[in-house]
Amino acid sequence: MQLEKVSDASLVPSEVALALGVAQWPGADPEAAIANHLRQLAGPVLLVLDNFEHVLEAAVFVARLASDRLKVVVTSRAALRVSGEYEIAVLR
């Protein structure tokens, strides 16, 4: 999913929930809803987050979300600096 139009890192969980087709209710925690949704899926999920450099504050959310069931690929001009991160430099 493209994050170039998301300017507030606190909106990333809701945007991820939307991309995964997770129902969102007013006042509900999107991270908990995503985790519940993933538990109900039969197989693994790959989530690609593009243009993450301007919402780096959401890196902790992404790190908590990643699991055996969900792998996350993040494109960013800056490292997330979270546990489990693998950096791969892409040269132009």
C-alpha positions in Angstrom: 0.0 0.0 0.0 1.1 3.5 -0.8 1.7 5.8 2.2 2.7 8.9 0.3 -0.6 10.6 1.1 -0.6 9.7 4.8 1.0 12.5 6.6 0.3 11.5 10.2 2.0 8.3 11.6 -0.9 7.7 14.0 -3.1 7.0 10.9 -0.9 4.2 9.7 -2.7 1.4 11.7 -6.1 2.5 10.3 -4.7 2.6 6.8 -3.2 -0.9 7.1 -6.5 -2.2 8.5 -8.3 -0.7 5.5 -5.8 -2.2 3.1 -6.2 -5.7 4.7 -10.0 -5.4 4.6 -10.4 -5.3 8.4 -13.6 -3.9 9.7 -13.1 -0.8 11.8 -15.4 0.4 14.5 -15.4 3.8 16.2 -13.2 3.6 19.3 -11.8 0.2 18.4 -8.1 -0.4 18.3 -7.0 -1.1 14.7 -3.9 -3.0 15.8 -6.0 -5.5 17.8 -8.5 -5.8 14.9 -5.7 -6.5 12.5 -4.2 -9.2 14.8 -7.6 -10.8 15.2 -8.2 -10.8 11.4 -4.8 -12.4 10.8 -5.5 -15.2 13.3 -8.6 -16.1 11.2 -6.7 -16.4 7.9 -5.6 -19.7 6.6 -2.2 -18.8 5.2 0.6 -16.3 5.5 0.2 -12.6 4.5 2.8 -10.3 2.9 2.1 -6.6 3.5 4.1 -4.0 1.4 4.3 -0.5 2.8 5.7 2.0 0.3 7.0 5.5 1.1 7.4 4.9 4.8 10.0 7.6 5.4 7.6 10.3 6.3 5.7 8.1 8.9 8.7 6.6 10.7 7.0 7.1 14.0 4.7 4.2 13.0 7.7 1.8 12.9 7.0 0.4 16.3 3.5 -0.5 15.1 4.9 -2.3 12.1 7.4 -4.2 14.3 4.6 -5.3 16.7 2.4 -6.4 13.7 5.1 -8.5 12.0 4.8 -12.2 13.0 5.1 -15.7 11.6 1.7 -15.1 9.8 2.5 -11.6 8.6 5.7 -10.5 6.9 6.1 -6.8 6.2 8.2 -5.2 3.4 8.8 -1.5 3.9 10.3 0.8 1.4 11.8 3.9 2.9 14.7 6.4 2.5 15.4 5.8 6.2 15.8 2.7 8.3 13.0 1.9 10.8 15.6 0.9 13.5 13.3 -1.8 14.9 14.1 -5.4 16.1 13.9 -7.9 13.3 14.6 -5.3 10.5 16.8 -6.3 7.6 18.1 -3.4 5.5 18.6 -3.9 1.8 20.1 -0.9 -0.1 18.7 -0.3 -3.6 21.0 1.5 -5.9 19.8 3.7 -8.7 
